[in-house]
Amino acid sequence: MTKKENLQSSFLEQVRSKLNPAISFADELAELLNISRDSAYRRIRGETLLSLDEVKKMCDHFRISLDHALSPSPENVTFQLRALDMTSFSFEKWLNSIYASLQMISEFPEKELIYNAKDLPIFHYFQYPKLSAFKMYFWRRSFARDSAFNGIKFTPGVISTDLLAVGRRIWEKYAAIHSKEIVSVELINITLRNIEYTYECGLFQDTHDALDICDECALLIDNLKKQAEAGHKGNDGDLKSGGKFELFHNEIIIGDNTVLFKLGDKRVVFITSNSFDILTTAQESFCKQTESHIDNLLSKSTAISHQAQKERLKFFNMADEKIMETRARLSRK
């Protein structure tokens, strides 16, 4: 095999890694490049060299870096960036991109998600309408710098039913996927601080909403505890409907919201940057390094799902106490 054929083979393997294994690679290439199926096979076998126009079309379509394709190195990692801004990539598009990623992953026959969490993974909030609306309001006002929220106080109706519906679909898609979550004592603390900050800034139109959101936080924690005990995700009363769920308490280090997807023999890593920007890569060396780091964290974490009742109750009692303390402070103000 010539050097050119080696390079083409390596590039096409990167393209193939972006596809669901159930999809015919030849059919996908034929459709994208507007060539016959036989011509696609000749390119895959290296009998016909790809043109520069064809390489560019595949790089654009599959979001592959040409630099990395031509000179792959473990020291150079290429990421796809989804940067939240309120013009070209709105909050709604950001939410829908998360749903699209989960939808793509759900199509793989073998799949597992491992979330090294800084605070509670966002999927869980979307089960509860008022809590979900509050988180979206806080995110858009504080991090997305959405000018539409300048001077706007929180009410549940400030977030559209369409956005809440997207959030609910994200939760349902996530709930169906086998996942492991590595959490710390900060599990619910950031959300509680968000509530108090909003309250102290006078940004609740009705102060009773702050208490209601605390109550939904308590419901969320109670349901999370039940999911951990059952070893499955789902809603209260239907905890066997979702995917397998394993929860781990890490006392050594607070996570960084890195997500590792294991898709059969493929790996994809999602990293949160600048609070909401999402960096994604499937580069093998980086994914292996991330998987090794996460495996090490898991080995040093305490399992609090399934039969680990004592550790589970200790952990969730701390979260419950934090919620009650926050609610009590708000009630006195």
N, C-alpha and C positions, 0 to 999 in steps of 0.2 A: 504494500500500500504506500502511495506517495505521500509526501508531507502535506500537499493540498488536500488529499483525500482524508488524511488523519484529522486535519483541521475541520473539514466539512463534517466528518463523522462526529467530532467533539461538539461542534455547534448544534447539529441536529439532535444530539442527545440532550442538550440543554433545552431545546424547544420541546422535545418529547416529554421532558420532566414536568412541563407546565400543563400537560394534558391529563385528564382522567384516563386511567389505563383501559377503561371500557370503550374509549373513543378510538377509532381507526386513525392512526397517524397518517397513513397514505391518503385517506379520504380528506382529512383536515388540510393537508398540504395542497392537495389538488384543488380544493375549493378556494383556499386563500390565494394561491398563485395563479389560479385560472388555467390549470394545465390538466392533462388526462391523468387518470389513476396510474397508468403504466409509466408516465413521465415522472410522477411523484416517486414511484418505487425506484426508478433509475437514479434519482437524486439521493434517495435514502441509502442505496447500495454503493454510491460513489461512482457510478458509471457516467453520470452527467454532473458537471460542476455547477453549483449555484451561481447565478449572476449577482452582481452587487445590488441591483434593484430588488432581487428576490430576498437577499439577506436583509436589506433594509426593511422590506415589507414585513418579514417575520419578526425582526427586532421590535418594530413599532407595534405590531399586533400582540406579541407575547410579552412585551415590556422587558426585553433582554438587552443588556448593555453590550454594544459591539466591542468595546475595549476589553471587557471580560471574556467575551467569546473568542477573541483573537489571541489573548494572552492571559489565560486563567492562572491565578496564583493565590495560595492561601493567605498571602499578605495583603491582597487587594480584594475587598468585598464590595459588591455592587448591590445597592438597595433600590427598591421601588418606593418612591415617596408619595404619600397622600397627605398633603399639607392643608389643614383647615384654614380657609379664609372665606369671607362672606360675599365674595364676588364670583370667582371661578369654581370654588369648591365649598359650597355652603354647608351648614350644619346638617341639613336634610340629606344632601349628597353624601356627607360623611357617614351618617347613620346607615343609609342604603348601601354604602360600600362595605360596611361591616356585615350587613345581612348577606350581600352577594358573596363575600368570602366564606361565611358559614355555609351558604347554600352549595358553593363549589366543593367544600370539604365534605359535606354530608353525602355527596355522590360517590365518594371512595368507599369500597367495601370494607376496608380496614382503616379505622381512624381513631385517634386519641388526641386529646388536647391537654396540655399541661400549662397551667397559669401560675407564674411566680408573682404573686400579687403584692402591690404596695398597699392598697386598700381593697375593699370588696370589688371583685370583678363587675364591671358595669352591667353585665347581662342581668344580674339578679334584681337590680332596681326596677327593671321594666315590668315586673310582675304586679306592681302596686301603682295605681293611677296617680294618686296625689304625690307620692314620693318620686315617681318617674317624672311628673311634670315639674316638680321642684328642682330635681337634678338637671333637667334640660334647661330650665330657666337660669340656674346658677352658672352652668357651663357656658351658655350663650352670652350671658351678661358679663361674666368675669374673665373667661378665657378666650372665647371666640371674638370678643370685642364687637358684638353685634349691636350696631347703633340703633336698631329698632327697639332695643330694650333700655336705652338711656331714659332715666326718669320713670320707668315703668315698674310698679310694685307687683309683687307676686300674688296671683290668684291662680287656682287650678286651670281656669279657662285661658290663661295667657299663652299656653302651649296648645297648638291645634290638635284636634282628634286624629288627624292624619299622621302627625309625628308620633303621637302616643301609640298608634296602631303599628307603626314601623318598629318601635321599641318592643312592643308585645311580640311581634313576629320574630325579632332577634332573640328574645328569651326562649320562645318555643323551639327555634332552630338549635340554639345552644343546649337546651334541656335534653334534646334527643341525642347529643354526642357524648360518648364516654369521655369523662374529664377527670383530671386531678388538679386540685387547687392547693397551693402553698400559701398560707396566710399567717399574719402576725397579730399581736394585740391591737394593732392599728385598724383592724377589720372595719369597724363602723365609726371610728373616731373622727375621720376627716369629714364624713357626712354630718355628724353632730356639730362639728365646728362650723360647717357651712350654714346650718340652720341658725345657730346662735349669732353668727356674723350678720346674716340677713335680718334677723330680729333686731339686733342692736343698731343696725343702720336704718331701721324704720322702713324696711322694704317689704314687709308683709302688709297687704291691704287689710286683711283680717288676721289679728294675732292668734286666733284660735287655730288657724291653718298650721302654725308652727307646732302646736301640740298634736294636731292630727298627723303631721308628718313624723313626729317622734313615735306615735302609736304604730304607724306603718313600718317604721324601722324595727320596732319590737316584733311585729308580725313577721317581717322578713327574717330576723334572727331566729325566731322560733321555727319557722319553716326550714331554714338552713340546717338547724340542729336536727330536725326530723329527717331531712334528706341525708345528712351524714350518717344517722343511725340506720336508715334503710339501705344506704349504699346505692341509692338511685335518685336522680333528679326528678322533679315534678312538682305539682301543686299539692297543698295540704289535702289529704284524703285520696290522692291519686299518685302516690310516691313510687309506684312501680311502672309508671307510664313512660318515664324518661330513660336516658342513658345511664350507664354506671357512673357512680360519683364517689371519689375518694378525696378526703380532706385531711390536710397535714398542717400542724402548727409548728412554725419555725421560730425559735426563741433567739437565734444567733444573729440574724440579719433581716432587715425589712426589705422585701422584694422590690423590683423595679418595673413591674407590669410587663415583663417579657412573656410572650406566649410561644410555646413550641407545639407545632402540629406534627404528629407522626401519622403518615399516610402510607401504610404498608412499609415498603423500604425507602420511601421518600420522606424528607423532612423540610418543613418551612418554618421560619422564625418571623414573628411580628414583634417589633420593639416600639414602645411609645416614646415619642420625643416631643419636647416643648408642650407637654400636657396632653395634646390631642393629635399631633402629627403622627402618622403611622409609617414606620419603615419596615419593608418586607424583603426577605431574601430567601432563596432556596440554594445558595451556594453551599456545596457539600461540606467543605472544611469548616466554615463558620457554624453551620447547623450541628455538626458533630461536636464542636467545642461547646456550643450552647447546651446540647443534650448532656454532655459530660458534666457540666457545671450544675445543671438541674438535678441530675442523678445524685450528685454529691449532696446537694441541699436536701433532697428527699431522704437520703440515708442519715442525715443529721436532724431530721424533723420528727415530731411525734404524731403518729396517726391518731386522728380523733374521729374517724368514721368506723362503721361496722360495730365491732364488739368493744371498742375502747370507751366504755361508758364513763368511767371516772374522769379521764382526761377531757372527754368531750364536755361533761357538765361543768368542770372547772373553767374551761375556756369560754363557754357560752354564758356562764354566770357573770364573768367579767364584762362581757359585752352588754348583758342585760342591765347590770349596775350602772354602766356608763350612760345608757339611754335613760334610765330612771333619774339619774343625777341631773342630766341635761333638762329633762322634762320638768323636774322640780324647780330648777333655777328659772326656767321660762315662766312657770306658773306664778312665781313670786314677783316677777318684773311688772 
